[in-house]
Amino acid sequence: MLDREAARPGIFSLAEREKRVLYLRFFADLTQSGIAAEVGVSQMHVSRLIWESCRRIREHTAPEPAAVERPSSTGRPPSV
């Protein structure tokens, strides 16, 4: 589960409509069809908005990739 504090920067980066859609889905527990009627778009568009919004939040909260150490050309681990 993603920590709310860790997600905060990603949430703040979203447009108001995206924030509203996520609120309606995850806090008001509306279905995608219910959100579509509330917001005035199709259910498919709501699905895309949720998917894209969650992707953007994850992008803002993803840890920096660790440096990957490449094996030596001999196939042996590097000496310490």
mmCIF file of the N, C-alpha and C atoms, coordinates in Angstrom:
data_MODEL
# 
_entry.id   MODEL 
# 
loop_
_atom_site.group_PDB 
_atom_site.id 
_atom_site.type_symbol 
_atom_site.label_atom_id 
_atom_site.label_alt_id 
_atom_site.label_comp_id 
_atom_site.label_asym_id 
_atom_site.label_entity_id 
_atom_site.label_seq_id 
_atom_site.pdbx_PDB_ins_code 
_atom_site.Cartn_x 
_atom_site.Cartn_y 
_atom_site.Cartn_z 
_atom_site.occupancy 
_atom_site.B_iso_or_equiv 
_atom_site.pdbx_formal_charge 
_atom_site.auth_seq_id 
_atom_site.auth_comp_id 
_atom_site.auth_asym_id 
_atom_site.auth_atom_id 
_atom_site.pdbx_PDB_model_num 
ATOM 1   N N  . MET A 1 1  ? 0.846   -1.184  0.000   1.00 0.00 ? 1  MET A N  1 
ATOM 2   C CA . MET A 1 1  ? 0.000   0.000   0.000   1.00 0.00 ? 1  MET A CA 1 
ATOM 3   C C  . MET A 1 1  ? 0.890   1.246   0.000   1.00 0.00 ? 1  MET A C  1 
ATOM 4   N N  . LEU A 1 2  ? 0.530   2.203   -0.776  1.00 0.00 ? 2  LEU A N  1 
ATOM 5   C CA . LEU A 1 2  ? 1.304   3.430   -0.904  1.00 0.00 ? 2  LEU A CA 1 
ATOM 6   C C  . LEU A 1 2  ? 0.983   4.377   0.243   1.00 0.00 ? 2  LEU A C  1 
ATOM 7   N N  . ASP A 1 3  ? 1.995   4.886   0.907   1.00 0.00 ? 3  ASP A N  1 
ATOM 8   C CA . ASP A 1 3  ? 1.826   5.818   2.005   1.00 0.00 ? 3  ASP A CA 1 
ATOM 9   C C  . ASP A 1 3  ? 1.243   7.126   1.479   1.00 0.00 ? 3  ASP A C  1 
ATOM 10  N N  . ARG A 1 4  ? 0.251   7.648   2.180   1.00 0.00 ? 4  ARG A N  1 
ATOM 11  C CA . ARG A 1 4  ? -0.410  8.890   1.732   1.00 0.00 ? 4  ARG A CA 1 
ATOM 12  C C  . ARG A 1 4  ? 0.565   10.055  1.655   1.00 0.00 ? 4  ARG A C  1 
ATOM 13  N N  . GLU A 1 5  ? 1.473   10.144  2.619   1.00 0.00 ? 5  GLU A N  1 
ATOM 14  C CA . GLU A 1 5  ? 2.449   11.237  2.598   1.00 0.00 ? 5  GLU A CA 1 
ATOM 15  C C  . GLU A 1 5  ? 3.379   11.114  1.401   1.00 0.00 ? 5  GLU A C  1 
ATOM 16  N N  . ALA A 1 6  ? 3.774   9.904   1.059   1.00 0.00 ? 6  ALA A N  1 
ATOM 17  C CA . ALA A 1 6  ? 4.647   9.694   -0.095  1.00 0.00 ? 6  ALA A CA 1 
ATOM 18  C C  . ALA A 1 6  ? 3.923   10.042  -1.385  1.00 0.00 ? 6  ALA A C  1 
ATOM 19  N N  . ALA A 1 7  ? 2.607   9.855   -1.403  1.00 0.00 ? 7  ALA A N  1 
ATOM 20  C CA . ALA A 1 7  ? 1.817   10.123  -2.608  1.00 0.00 ? 7  ALA A CA 1 
ATOM 21  C C  . ALA A 1 7  ? 1.472   11.604  -2.766  1.00 0.00 ? 7  ALA A C  1 
ATOM 22  N N  . ARG A 1 8  ? 1.612   12.353  -1.694  1.00 0.00 ? 8  ARG A N  1 
ATOM 23  C CA . ARG A 1 8  ? 1.177   13.764  -1.706  1.00 0.00 ? 8  ARG A CA 1 
ATOM 24  C C  . ARG A 1 8  ? 1.740   14.584  -2.875  1.00 0.00 ? 8  ARG A C  1 
ATOM 25  N N  . PRO A 1 9  ? 3.047   14.561  -3.166  1.00 0.00 ? 9  PRO A N  1 
ATOM 26  C CA . PRO A 1 9  ? 3.557   15.360  -4.294  1.00 0.00 ? 9  PRO A CA 1 
ATOM 27  C C  . PRO A 1 9  ? 2.913   14.971  -5.628  1.00 0.00 ? 9  PRO A C  1 
ATOM 28  N N  . GLY A 1 10 ? 2.704   13.688  -5.830  1.00 0.00 ? 10 GLY A N  1 
ATOM 29  C CA . GLY A 1 10 ? 2.068   13.236  -7.063  1.00 0.00 ? 10 GLY A CA 1 
ATOM 30  C C  . GLY A 1 10 ? 0.631   13.685  -7.159  1.00 0.00 ? 10 GLY A C  1 
ATOM 31  N N  . ILE A 1 11 ? -0.069  13.658  -6.042  1.00 0.00 ? 11 ILE A N  1 
ATOM 32  C CA . ILE A 1 11 ? -1.470  14.099  -6.028  1.00 0.00 ? 11 ILE A CA 1 
ATOM 33  C C  . ILE A 1 11 ? -1.548  15.591  -6.322  1.00 0.00 ? 11 ILE A C  1 
ATOM 34  N N  . PHE A 1 12 ? -0.657  16.369  -5.721  1.00 0.00 ? 12 PHE A N  1 
ATOM 35  C CA . PHE A 1 12 ? -0.667  17.812  -5.963  1.00 0.00 ? 12 PHE A CA 1 
ATOM 36  C C  . PHE A 1 12 ? -0.361  18.155  -7.419  1.00 0.00 ? 12 PHE A C  1 
ATOM 37  N N  . SER A 1 13 ? 0.306   17.270  -8.126  1.00 0.00 ? 13 SER A N  1 
ATOM 38  C CA . SER A 1 13 ? 0.647   17.538  -9.524  1.00 0.00 ? 13 SER A CA 1 
ATOM 39  C C  . SER A 1 13 ? -0.539  17.318  -10.470 1.00 0.00 ? 13 SER A C  1 
ATOM 40  N N  . LEU A 1 14 ? -1.605  16.712  -9.976  1.00 0.00 ? 14 LEU A N  1 
ATOM 41  C CA . LEU A 1 14 ? -2.754  16.402  -10.822 1.00 0.00 ? 14 LEU A CA 1 
ATOM 42  C C  . LEU A 1 14 ? -3.655  17.618  -11.019 1.00 0.00 ? 14 LEU A C  1 
ATOM 43  N N  . ALA A 1 15 ? -4.374  17.597  -12.120 1.00 0.00 ? 15 ALA A N  1 
ATOM 44  C CA . ALA A 1 15 ? -5.388  18.622  -12.384 1.00 0.00 ? 15 ALA A CA 1 
ATOM 45  C C  . ALA A 1 15 ? -6.569  18.406  -11.434 1.00 0.00 ? 15 ALA A C  1 
ATOM 46  N N  . GLU A 1 16 ? -7.352  19.438  -11.196 1.00 0.00 ? 16 GLU A N  1 
ATOM 47  C CA . GLU A 1 16 ? -8.482  19.351  -10.270 1.00 0.00 ? 16 GLU A CA 1 
ATOM 48  C C  . GLU A 1 16 ? -9.457  18.240  -10.662 1.00 0.00 ? 16 GLU A C  1 
ATOM 49  N N  . ARG A 1 17 ? -9.733  18.085  -11.947 1.00 0.00 ? 17 ARG A N  1 
ATOM 50  C CA . ARG A 1 17 ? -10.662 17.038  -12.371 1.00 0.00 ? 17 ARG A CA 1 
ATOM 51  C C  . ARG A 1 17 ? -10.121 15.655  -12.037 1.00 0.00 ? 17 ARG A C  1 
ATOM 52  N N  . GLU A 1 18 ? -8.821  15.451  -12.226 1.00 0.00 ? 18 GLU A N  1 
ATOM 53  C CA . GLU A 1 18 ? -8.214  14.161  -11.895 1.00 0.00 ? 18 GLU A CA 1 
ATOM 54  C C  . GLU A 1 18 ? -8.298  13.898  -10.391 1.00 0.00 ? 18 GLU A C  1 
ATOM 55  N N  . LYS A 1 19 ? -8.036  14.916  -9.581  1.00 0.00 ? 19 LYS A N  1 
ATOM 56  C CA . LYS A 1 19 ? -8.149  14.773  -8.132  1.00 0.00 ? 19 LYS A CA 1 
ATOM 57  C C  . LYS A 1 19 ? -9.575  14.401  -7.745  1.00 0.00 ? 19 LYS A C  1 
ATOM 58  N N  . ARG A 1 20 ? -10.539 15.068  -8.367  1.00 0.00 ? 20 ARG A N  1 
ATOM 59  C CA . ARG A 1 20 ? -11.950 14.803  -8.067  1.00 0.00 ? 20 ARG A CA 1 
ATOM 60  C C  . ARG A 1 20 ? -12.325 13.377  -8.430  1.00 0.00 ? 20 ARG A C  1 
ATOM 61  N N  . VAL A 1 21 ? -11.884 12.911  -9.597  1.00 0.00 ? 21 VAL A N  1 
ATOM 62  C CA . VAL A 1 21 ? -12.183 11.551  -10.033 1.00 0.00 ? 21 VAL A CA 1 
ATOM 63  C C  . VAL A 1 21 ? -11.599 10.546  -9.045  1.00 0.00 ? 21 VAL A C  1 
ATOM 64  N N  . LEU A 1 22 ? -10.364 10.735  -8.622  1.00 0.00 ? 22 LEU A N  1 
ATOM 65  C CA . LEU A 1 22 ? -9.753  9.824   -7.662  1.00 0.00 ? 22 LEU A CA 1 
ATOM 66  C C  . LEU A 1 22 ? -10.474 9.864   -6.317  1.00 0.00 ? 22 LEU A C  1 
ATOM 67  N N  . TYR A 1 23 ? -10.868 11.056  -5.896  1.00 0.00 ? 23 TYR A N  1 
ATOM 68  C CA . TYR A 1 23 ? -11.618 11.171  -4.638  1.00 0.00 ? 23 TYR A CA 1 
ATOM 69  C C  . TYR A 1 23 ? -12.930 10.396  -4.733  1.00 0.00 ? 23 TYR A C  1 
ATOM 70  N N  . LEU A 1 24 ? -13.653 10.603  -5.818  1.00 0.00 ? 24 LEU A N  1 
ATOM 71  C CA . LEU A 1 24 ? -14.936 9.920   -5.977  1.00 0.00 ? 24 LEU A CA 1 
ATOM 72  C C  . LEU A 1 24 ? -14.774 8.408   -6.030  1.00 0.00 ? 24 LEU A C  1 
ATOM 73  N N  . ARG A 1 25 ? -13.693 7.951   -6.631  1.00 0.00 ? 25 ARG A N  1 
ATOM 74  C CA . ARG A 1 25 ? -13.483 6.504   -6.756  1.00 0.00 ? 25 ARG A CA 1 
ATOM 75  C C  . ARG A 1 25 ? -13.016 5.870   -5.450  1.00 0.00 ? 25 ARG A C  1 
ATOM 76  N N  . PHE A 1 26 ? -12.009 6.458   -4.819  1.00 0.00 ? 26 PHE A N  1 
ATOM 77  C CA . PHE A 1 26 ? -11.376 5.810   -3.685  1.00 0.00 ? 26 PHE A CA 1 
ATOM 78  C C  . PHE A 1 26 ? -11.878 6.246   -2.313  1.00 0.00 ? 26 PHE A C  1 
ATOM 79  N N  . PHE A 1 27 ? -12.542 7.393   -2.224  1.00 0.00 ? 27 PHE A N  1 
ATOM 80  C CA . PHE A 1 27 ? -13.036 7.846   -0.928  1.00 0.00 ? 27 PHE A CA 1 
ATOM 81  C C  . PHE A 1 27 ? -14.561 7.887   -0.869  1.00 0.00 ? 27 PHE A C  1 
ATOM 82  N N  . ALA A 1 28 ? -15.208 8.245   -1.970  1.00 0.00 ? 28 ALA A N  1 
ATOM 83  C CA . ALA A 1 28 ? -16.669 8.244   -2.009  1.00 0.00 ? 28 ALA A CA 1 
ATOM 84  C C  . ALA A 1 28 ? -17.198 6.898   -2.495  1.00 0.00 ? 28 ALA A C  1 
ATOM 85  N N  . ASP A 1 29 ? -16.292 6.018   -2.942  1.00 0.00 ? 29 ASP A N  1 
ATOM 86  C CA . ASP A 1 29 ? -16.612 4.653   -3.353  1.00 0.00 ? 29 ASP A CA 1 
ATOM 87  C C  . ASP A 1 29 ? -17.628 4.587   -4.500  1.00 0.00 ? 29 ASP A C  1 
ATOM 88  N N  . LEU A 1 30 ? -17.589 5.560   -5.390  1.00 0.00 ? 30 LEU A N  1 
ATOM 89  C CA . LEU A 1 30 ? -18.449 5.514   -6.567  1.00 0.00 ? 30 LEU A CA 1 
ATOM 90  C C  . LEU A 1 30 ? -17.852 4.583   -7.613  1.00 0.00 ? 30 LEU A C  1 
ATOM 91  N N  . THR A 1 31 ? -18.698 3.998   -8.424  1.00 0.00 ? 31 THR A N  1 
ATOM 92  C CA . THR A 1 31 ? -18.229 3.191   -9.551  1.00 0.00 ? 31 THR A CA 1 
ATOM 93  C C  . THR A 1 31 ? -17.757 4.125   -10.654 1.00 0.00 ? 31 THR A C  1 
ATOM 94  N N  . GLN A 1 32 ? -17.072 3.564   -11.639 1.00 0.00 ? 32 GLN A N  1 
ATOM 95  C CA . GLN A 1 32 ? -16.647 4.373   -12.786 1.00 0.00 ? 32 GLN A CA 1 
ATOM 96  C C  . GLN A 1 32 ? -17.851 4.958   -13.504 1.00 0.00 ? 32 GLN A C  1 
ATOM 97  N N  . SER A 1 33 ? -18.930 4.196   -13.603 1.00 0.00 ? 33 SER A N  1 
ATOM 98  C CA . SER A 1 33 ? -20.149 4.705   -14.250 1.00 0.00 ? 33 SER A CA 1 
ATOM 99  C C  . SER A 1 33 ? -20.752 5.850   -13.444 1.00 0.00 ? 33 SER A C  1 
ATOM 100 N N  . GLY A 1 34 ? -20.746 5.720   -12.124 1.00 0.00 ? 34 GLY A N  1 
ATOM 101 C CA . GLY A 1 34 ? -21.257 6.790   -11.267 1.00 0.00 ? 34 GLY A CA 1 
ATOM 102 C C  . GLY A 1 34 ? -20.425 8.053   -11.385 1.00 0.00 ? 34 GLY A C  1 
ATOM 103 N N  . ILE A 1 35 ? -19.118 7.878   -11.450 1.00 0.00 ? 35 ILE A N  1 
ATOM 104 C CA . ILE A 1 35 ? -18.217 9.027   -11.618 1.00 0.00 ? 35 ILE A CA 1 
ATOM 105 C C  . ILE A 1 35 ? -18.460 9.680   -12.971 1.00 0.00 ? 35 ILE A C  1 
ATOM 106 N N  . ALA A 1 36 ? -18.628 8.865   -14.004 1.00 0.00 ? 36 ALA A N  1 
ATOM 107 C CA . ALA A 1 36 ? -18.872 9.389   -15.353 1.00 0.00 ? 36 ALA A CA 1 
ATOM 108 C C  . ALA A 1 36 ? -20.112 10.273  -15.366 1.00 0.00 ? 36 ALA A C  1 
ATOM 109 N N  . ALA A 1 37 ? -21.179 9.820   -14.706 1.00 0.00 ? 37 ALA A N  1 
ATOM 110 C CA . ALA A 1 37 ? -22.413 10.615  -14.654 1.00 0.00 ? 37 ALA A CA 1 
ATOM 111 C C  . ALA A 1 37 ? -22.187 11.906  -13.869 1.00 0.00 ? 37 ALA A C  1 
ATOM 112 N N  . GLU A 1 38 ? -21.422 11.827  -12.797 1.00 0.00 ? 38 GLU A N  1 
ATOM 113 C CA . GLU A 1 38 ? -21.146 12.991  -11.948 1.00 0.00 ? 38 GLU A CA 1 
ATOM 114 C C  . GLU A 1 38 ? -20.288 14.032  -12.675 1.00 0.00 ? 38 GLU A C  1 
ATOM 115 N N  . VAL A 1 39 ? -19.286 13.563  -13.409 1.00 0.00 ? 39 VAL A N  1 
ATOM 116 C CA . VAL A 1 39 ? -18.311 14.459  -14.040 1.00 0.00 ? 39 VAL A CA 1 
ATOM 117 C C  . VAL A 1 39 ? -18.744 14.863  -15.454 1.00 0.00 ? 39 VAL A C  1 
ATOM 118 N N  . GLY A 1 40 ? -19.568 14.031  -16.089 1.00 0.00 ? 40 GLY A N  1 
ATOM 119 C CA . GLY A 1 40 ? -20.047 14.366  -17.428 1.00 0.00 ? 40 GLY A CA 1 
ATOM 120 C C  . GLY A 1 40 ? -19.170 13.847  -18.549 1.00 0.00 ? 40 GLY A C  1 
ATOM 121 N N  . VAL A 1 41 ? -18.536 12.689  -18.322 1.00 0.00 ? 41 VAL A N  1 
ATOM 122 C CA . VAL A 1 41 ? -17.720 12.059  -19.355 1.00 0.00 ? 41 VAL A CA 1 
ATOM 123 C C  . VAL A 1 41 ? -18.129 10.587  -19.438 1.00 0.00 ? 41 VAL A C  1 
ATOM 124 N N  . SER A 1 42 ? -17.555 9.859   -20.374 1.00 0.00 ? 42 SER A N  1 
ATOM 125 C CA . SER A 1 42 ? -17.883 8.441   -20.507 1.00 0.00 ? 42 SER A CA 1 
ATOM 126 C C  . SER A 1 42 ? -17.179 7.611   -19.428 1.00 0.00 ? 42 SER A C  1 
ATOM 127 N N  . GLN A 1 43 ? -17.703 6.422   -19.189 1.00 0.00 ? 43 GLN A N  1 
ATOM 128 C CA . GLN A 1 43 ? -17.086 5.505   -18.238 1.00 0.00 ? 43 GLN A CA 1 
ATOM 129 C C  . GLN A 1 43 ? -15.678 5.146   -18.692 1.00 0.00 ? 43 GLN A C  1 
ATOM 130 N N  . MET A 1 44 ? -15.492 4.966   -19.994 1.00 0.00 ? 44 MET A N  1 
ATOM 131 C CA . MET A 1 44 ? -14.169 4.632   -20.526 1.00 0.00 ? 44 MET A CA 1 
ATOM 132 C C  . MET A 1 44 ? -13.179 5.766   -20.247 1.00 0.00 ? 44 MET A C  1 
ATOM 133 N N  . HIS A 1 45 ? -13.635 7.000   -20.370 1.00 0.00 ? 45 HIS A N  1 
ATOM 134 C CA . HIS A 1 45 ? -12.754 8.139   -20.096 1.00 0.00 ? 45 HIS A CA 1 
ATOM 135 C C  . HIS A 1 45 ? -12.383 8.177   -18.611 1.00 0.00 ? 45 HIS A C  1 
ATOM 136 N N  . VAL A 1 46 ? -13.332 7.858   -17.748 1.00 0.00 ? 46 VAL A N  1 
ATOM 137 C CA . VAL A 1 46 ? -13.043 7.786   -16.314 1.00 0.00 ? 46 VAL A CA 1 
ATOM 138 C C  . VAL A 1 46 ? -11.974 6.731   -16.058 1.00 0.00 ? 46 VAL A C  1 
ATOM 139 N N  . SER A 1 47 ? -12.110 5.585   -16.709 1.00 0.00 ? 47 SER A N  1 
ATOM 140 C CA . SER A 1 47 ? -11.124 4.517   -16.556 1.00 0.00 ? 47 SER A CA 1 
ATOM 141 C C  . SER A 1 47 ? -9.735  5.010   -16.940 1.00 0.00 ? 47 SER A C  1 
ATOM 142 N N  . ARG A 1 48 ? -9.641  5.710   -18.055 1.00 0.00 ? 48 ARG A N  1 
ATOM 143 C CA . ARG A 1 48 ? -8.345  6.249   -18.499 1.00 0.00 ? 48 ARG A CA 1 
ATOM 144 C C  . ARG A 1 48 ? -7.804  7.290   -17.523 1.00 0.00 ? 48 ARG A C  1 
ATOM 145 N N  . LEU A 1 49 ? -8.694  8.161   -17.027 1.00 0.00 ? 49 LEU A N  1 
ATOM 146 C CA . LEU A 1 49 ? -8.264  9.186   -16.069 1.00 0.00 ? 49 LEU A CA 1 
ATOM 147 C C  . LEU A 1 49 ? -7.709  8.557   -14.802 1.00 0.00 ? 49 LEU A C  1 
ATOM 148 N N  . ILE A 1 50 ? -8.378  7.532   -14.292 1.00 0.00 ? 50 ILE A N  1 
ATOM 149 C CA . ILE A 1 50 ? -7.902  6.859   -13.084 1.00 0.00 ? 50 ILE A CA 1 
ATOM 150 C C  . ILE A 1 50 ? -6.549  6.211   -13.347 1.00 0.00 ? 50 ILE A C  1 
ATOM 151 N N  . TRP A 1 51 ? -6.437  5.476   -14.441 1.00 0.00 ? 51 TRP A N  1 
ATOM 152 C CA . TRP A 1 51 ? -5.192  4.782   -14.759 1.00 0.00 ? 51 TRP A CA 1 
ATOM 153 C C  . TRP A 1 51 ? -4.039  5.777   -14.904 1.00 0.00 ? 51 TRP A C  1 
ATOM 154 N N  . GLU A 1 52 ? -4.259  6.828   -15.672 1.00 0.00 ? 52 GLU A N  1 
ATOM 155 C CA . GLU A 1 52 ? -3.203  7.814   -15.925 1.00 0.00 ? 52 GLU A CA 1 
ATOM 156 C C  . GLU A 1 52 ? -2.858  8.582   -14.647 1.00 0.00 ? 52 GLU A C  1 
ATOM 157 N N  . SER A 1 53 ? -3.840  8.935   -13.859 1.00 0.00 ? 53 SER A N  1 
ATOM 158 C CA . SER A 1 53 ? -3.583  9.654   -12.609 1.00 0.00 ? 53 SER A CA 1 
ATOM 159 C C  . SER A 1 53 ? -2.763  8.806   -11.656 1.00 0.00 ? 53 SER A C  1 
ATOM 160 N N  . CYS A 1 54 ? -3.120  7.541   -11.525 1.00 0.00 ? 54 CYS A N  1 
ATOM 161 C CA . CYS A 1 54 ? -2.362  6.637   -10.651 1.00 0.00 ? 54 CYS A CA 1 
ATOM 162 C C  . CYS A 1 54 ? -0.936  6.450   -11.163 1.00 0.00 ? 54 CYS A C  1 
ATOM 163 N N  . ARG A 1 55 ? -0.762  6.375   -12.480 1.00 0.00 ? 55 ARG A N  1 
ATOM 164 C CA . ARG A 1 55 ? 0.572   6.246   -13.052 1.00 0.00 ? 55 ARG A CA 1 
ATOM 165 C C  . ARG A 1 55 ? 1.419   7.468   -12.700 1.00 0.00 ? 55 ARG A C  1 
ATOM 166 N N  . ARG A 1 56 ? 0.815   8.650   -12.819 1.00 0.00 ? 56 ARG A N  1 
ATOM 167 C CA . ARG A 1 56 ? 1.560   9.878   -12.527 1.00 0.00 ? 56 ARG A CA 1 
ATOM 168 C C  . ARG A 1 56 ? 1.919   9.978   -11.042 1.00 0.00 ? 56 ARG A C  1 
ATOM 169 N N  . ILE A 1 57 ? 1.019   9.543   -10.174 1.00 0.00 ? 57 ILE A N  1 
ATOM 170 C CA . ILE A 1 57 ? 1.316   9.544   -8.744  1.00 0.00 ? 57 ILE A CA 1 
ATOM 171 C C  . ILE A 1 57 ? 2.464   8.590   -8.459  1.00 0.00 ? 57 ILE A C  1 
ATOM 172 N N  . ARG A 1 58 ? 2.415   7.385   -9.043  1.00 0.00 ? 58 ARG A N  1 
ATOM 173 C CA . ARG A 1 58 ? 3.505   6.421   -8.851  1.00 0.00 ? 58 ARG A CA 1 
ATOM 174 C C  . ARG A 1 58 ? 4.826   6.979   -9.358  1.00 0.00 ? 58 ARG A C  1 
ATOM 175 N N  . GLU A 1 59 ? 4.769   7.679   -10.489 1.00 0.00 ? 59 GLU A N  1 
ATOM 176 C CA . GLU A 1 59 ? 5.976   8.269   -11.070 1.00 0.00 ? 59 GLU A CA 1 
ATOM 177 C C  . GLU A 1 59 ? 6.615   9.255   -10.094 1.00 0.00 ? 59 GLU A C  1 
ATOM 178 N N  . HIS A 1 60 ? 5.808   10.026  -9.386  1.00 0.00 ? 60 HIS A N  1 
ATOM 179 C CA . HIS A 1 60 ? 6.318   11.002  -8.423  1.00 0.00 ? 60 HIS A CA 1 
ATOM 180 C C  . HIS A 1 60 ? 6.804   10.349  -7.139  1.00 0.00 ? 60 HIS A C  1 
ATOM 181 N N  . THR A 1 61 ? 6.348   9.146   -6.837  1.00 0.00 ? 61 THR A N  1 
ATOM 182 C CA . THR A 1 61 ? 6.697   8.509   -5.574  1.00 0.00 ? 61 THR A CA 1 
ATOM 183 C C  . THR A 1 61 ? 7.701   7.380   -5.725  1.00 0.00 ? 61 THR A C  1 
ATOM 184 N N  . ALA A 1 62 ? 8.037   7.009   -6.953  1.00 0.00 ? 62 ALA A N  1 
ATOM 185 C CA . ALA A 1 62 ? 8.961   5.894   -7.175  1.00 0.00 ? 62 ALA A CA 1 
ATOM 186 C C  . ALA A 1 62 ? 10.340  6.259   -6.638  1.00 0.00 ? 62 ALA A C  1 
ATOM 187 N N  . PRO A 1 63 ? 10.968  5.334   -5.921  1.00 0.00 ? 63 PRO A N  1 
ATOM 188 C CA . PRO A 1 63 ? 12.326  5.606   -5.426  1.00 0.00 ? 63 PRO A CA 1 
ATOM 189 C C  . PRO A 1 63 ? 13.310  5.681   -6.582  1.00 0.00 ? 63 PRO A C  1 
ATOM 190 N N  . GLU A 1 64 ? 14.388  6.377   -6.332  1.00 0.00 ? 64 GLU A N  1 
ATOM 191 C CA . GLU A 1 64 ? 15.436  6.471   -7.344  1.00 0.00 ? 64 GLU A CA 1 
ATOM 192 C C  . GLU A 1 64 ? 15.980  5.075   -7.626  1.00 0.00 ? 64 GLU A C  1 
ATOM 193 N N  . PRO A 1 65 ? 16.177  4.726   -8.898  1.00 0.00 ? 65 PRO A N  1 
ATOM 194 C CA . PRO A 1 65 ? 16.718  3.398   -9.185  1.00 0.00 ? 65 PRO A CA 1 
ATOM 195 C C  . PRO A 1 65 ? 18.136  3.268   -8.633  1.00 0.00 ? 65 PRO A C  1 
ATOM 196 N N  . ALA A 1 66 ? 18.397  2.142   -8.020  1.00 0.00 ? 66 ALA A N  1 
ATOM 197 C CA . ALA A 1 66 ? 19.726  1.895   -7.454  1.00 0.00 ? 66 ALA A CA 1 
ATOM 198 C C  . ALA A 1 66 ? 20.712  1.633   -8.587  1.00 0.00 ? 66 ALA A C  1 
ATOM 199 N N  . ALA A 1 67 ? 21.939  2.022   -8.346  1.00 0.00 ? 67 ALA A N  1 
ATOM 200 C CA . ALA A 1 67 ? 22.974  1.762   -9.352  1.00 0.00 ? 67 ALA A CA 1 
ATOM 201 C C  . ALA A 1 67 ? 23.182  0.254   -9.443  1.00 0.00 ? 67 ALA A C  1 
ATOM 202 N N  . VAL A 1 68 ? 23.165  -0.247  -10.634 1.00 0.00 ? 68 VAL A N  1 
ATOM 203 C CA . VAL A 1 68 ? 23.346  -1.674  -10.856 1.00 0.00 ? 68 VAL A CA 1 
ATOM 204 C C  . VAL A 1 68 ? 24.802  -1.916  -11.198 1.00 0.00 ? 68 VAL A C  1 
ATOM 205 N N  . GLU A 1 69 ? 25.437  -2.793  -10.428 1.00 0.00 ? 69 GLU A N  1 
ATOM 206 C CA . GLU A 1 69 ? 26.837  -3.110  -10.672 1.00 0.00 ? 69 GLU A CA 1 
ATOM 207 C C  . GLU A 1 69 ? 26.905  -4.185  -11.743 1.00 0.00 ? 69 GLU A C  1 
ATOM 208 N N  . ARG A 1 70 ? 27.650  -3.929  -12.785 1.00 0.00 ? 70 ARG A N  1 
ATOM 209 C CA . ARG A 1 70 ? 27.779  -4.892  -13.878 1.00 0.00 ? 70 ARG A CA 1 
ATOM 210 C C  . ARG A 1 70 ? 28.867  -5.901  -13.558 1.00 0.00 ? 70 ARG A C  1 
ATOM 211 N N  . PRO A 1 71 ? 28.639  -7.164  -13.899 1.00 0.00 ? 71 PRO A N  1 
ATOM 212 C CA . PRO A 1 71 ? 29.689  -8.166  -13.663 1.00 0.00 ? 71 PRO A CA 1 
ATOM 213 C C  . PRO A 1 71 ? 30.886  -7.888  -14.559 1.00 0.00 ? 71 PRO A C  1 
ATOM 214 N N  . SER A 1 72 ? 32.033  -8.341  -14.115 1.00 0.00 ? 72 SER A N  1 
ATOM 215 C CA . SER A 1 72 ? 33.240  -8.147  -14.917 1.00 0.00 ? 72 SER A CA 1 
ATOM 216 C C  . SER A 1 72 ? 33.164  -9.019  -16.160 1.00 0.00 ? 72 SER A C  1 
ATOM 217 N N  . SER A 1 73 ? 34.006  -8.754  -17.099 1.00 0.00 ? 73 SER A N  1 
ATOM 218 C CA . SER A 1 73 ? 33.996  -9.522  -18.353 1.00 0.00 ? 73 SER A CA 1 
ATOM 219 C C  . SER A 1 73 ? 34.414  -10.975 -18.142 1.00 0.00 ? 73 SER A C  1 
ATOM 220 N N  . THR A 1 74 ? 35.030  -11.276 -16.982 1.00 0.00 ? 74 THR A N  1 
ATOM 221 C CA . THR A 1 74 ? 35.431  -12.642 -16.695 1.00 0.00 ? 74 THR A CA 1 
ATOM 222 C C  . THR A 1 74 ? 34.274  -13.466 -16.147 1.00 0.00 ? 74 THR A C  1 
ATOM 223 N N  . GLY A 1 75 ? 33.187  -12.781 -15.783 1.00 0.00 ? 75 GLY A N  1 
ATOM 224 C CA . GLY A 1 75 ? 32.058  -13.488 -15.226 1.00 0.00 ? 75 GLY A CA 1 
ATOM 225 C C  . GLY A 1 75 ? 32.171  -13.690 -13.732 1.00 0.00 ? 75 GLY A C  1 
ATOM 226 N N  . ARG A 1 76 ? 33.311  -13.277 -13.147 1.00 0.00 ? 76 ARG A N  1 
ATOM 227 C CA . ARG A 1 76 ? 33.503  -13.403 -11.714 1.00 0.00 ? 76 ARG A CA 1 
ATOM 228 C C  . ARG A 1 76 ? 33.023  -12.123 -11.025 1.00 0.00 ? 76 ARG A C  1 
ATOM 229 N N  . PRO A 1 77 ? 32.553  -12.258 -9.782  1.00 0.00 ? 77 PRO A N  1 
ATOM 230 C CA . PRO A 1 77 ? 32.135  -11.041 -9.079  1.00 0.00 ? 77 PRO A CA 1 
ATOM 231 C C  . PRO A 1 77 ? 33.324  -10.132 -8.839  1.00 0.00 ? 77 PRO A C  1 
ATOM 232 N N  . PRO A 1 78 ? 33.097  -8.820  -8.774  1.00 0.00 ? 78 PRO A N  1 
ATOM 233 C CA . PRO A 1 78 ? 34.213  -7.895  -8.536  1.00 0.00 ? 78 PRO A CA 1 
ATOM 234 C C  . PRO A 1 78 ? 34.805  -8.133  -7.150  1.00 0.00 ? 78 PRO A C  1 
ATOM 235 N N  . SER A 1 79 ? 36.118  -7.946  -7.062  1.00 0.00 ? 79 SER A N  1 
ATOM 236 C CA . SER A 1 79 ? 36.784  -8.141  -5.767  1.00 0.00 ? 79 SER A CA 1 
ATOM 237 C C  . SER A 1 79 ? 36.505  -6.955  -4.877  1.00 0.00 ? 79 SER A C  1 
ATOM 238 N N  . VAL A 1 80 ? 36.494  -7.215  -3.600  1.00 0.00 ? 80 VAL A N  1 
ATOM 239 C CA . VAL A 1 80 ? 36.177  -6.160  -2.624  1.00 0.00 ? 80 VAL A CA 1 
ATOM 240 C C  . VAL A 1 80 ? 37.403  -5.584  -2.034  1.00 0.00 ? 80 VAL A C  1 
# 
